[in-house]
Structures are given as C-alpha cells and as structure tokens.
Amino acid sequence: MDLLQEILVFITFALALGYLFTKFIWKPAFLKKKSEKTKSCGVSGCGCD
C-alpha cells in the first residue's frame, strides 16, 4: 500500500510541475489562443496578413 501511495504522490507532483512549466515557461502551439496566432498587418485590423 505504501508503494502505491508513493507512486500516486509522484504522479501528482509530476503533473503539477508540468502544469507550472507550461503555464509560465513554455507554451506549446496547441495551447495558444487564436487571438495570439492571428495578428493583423495594419492598424485597421482587416486581417489581410
């Protein structure tokens, strides 16, 4: 039972570290919002780019 508990704690810790890493350091392409991907080329915001 102790081994199972240690494994679950390790998995939880790894998931928490992964979340913090993607939240503050590295943002993968599939987690970015559409507004960050598409930017207009001019002031008018026509979306021609």
N, C-alpha and C positions, 0 to 999 in steps of 0.2 A: 504494500500500500504506500509506503514511503517513496518508493521509486516512481510510482505513478504520479504522486503529488509533486515530486521534483521535476518530472517531465512537463507537467501542466504549468508549473511556475516558469520554467524555461521558455515554453512556447508563448506564454502571456508576455514575458519580458521581451522576447524577440519581436512579437507583433507591436508592442509599444515602441520599441526602438525604431522599427520600420516605419511606423506612422510618423514619429517625430522627424525622422530623416527625410521623408517625402514632404512633410509639411513645411520645414524650414530650410532645407539644404538643396534638395534635388526634386524638381517637379517633372515627372515623365509626361510625354506628349499626350497620352490618353487621359490624364487628369486635368489638363488645362481647359479652361472655359473657352467657348467660341469667341468671346469678345477679345481675348488675348491673342488668338490666332489671326483674326482678320482685322486689319487696320486700313483705313482709307488713305489714299495717296495725297489728298489735299485737305483744305480747310472745310470744304463743303460737305464732306462725308458721303460722297457719291458712291464709294465702293468700287472705283474703277481699277484699283490695283489688284 
